[in-house]
Amino acid sequence: MDVNDLRIAFTLFSMVIFLGIVSWAFSKRNKQSFDELGGLPLMDDQAAGAISSQGGRNE
């Protein structure tokens, strides 16, 4: 096994991981959750607490 074979394998592995992350990020299953979390900085503190208690991160 040559070093170039390892480079090819690593490149293919990285591409598969990248495509997996992209497909996860754009899946319809996650759209509602991402939309709620995306609007979180624009909400007031009381509404933000209600959303975070439903499953979002509360920091």
N, C-alpha and C positions, 0 to 999 in steps of 0.2 A: 504494500500500500504506500503510495507516494503522498507527499505533503499536499499536492494538488487535489488528490482524492478527498482528503480531509477538508480542504477549503470548499470543494464542491458540496460535500455533505453538510457542512456548517451553513453554507449559503442556502441550500434547499430547506434545511431545518428552520432557519431564521425566516424564510419566506412563508413557510407553513404556519409558524407561530404568528407572524404578522397578519396573514389573511384570516386566521382564527380570531384574533383580537378585533379586526375590522368587522368581520361578520357578526361578532357578539355585540359590538357597539352599535351597529345599525339594524339589529334585529327588531322586529315589531314587538316582541315580547318585552323589551326594555324601554320602549319609547315613552310610555306614561311615567315611569320612574325617573327617567332622565329629564323629561320636561318639568316635572315637579322640582327636582333638585336644581335644574338650571334657573328656575325663577326664584329660588330661595334667597339670593342676595337682595332681591327687589322687594321682598315682603317685610312687614314690620316684625318686631320681636315676638309678639304674641302669636301671630299666624305661623311664624317659623317654628316656634315651639310645638305647635299642634302637628305640623308636618313631620318634624323630627321624632316625635313620639310614636308616629305611625310606622316607622321603619327607616327613616333617614338617619344620617349621622348627627349626633348632638355634641358639638364641641364647645 
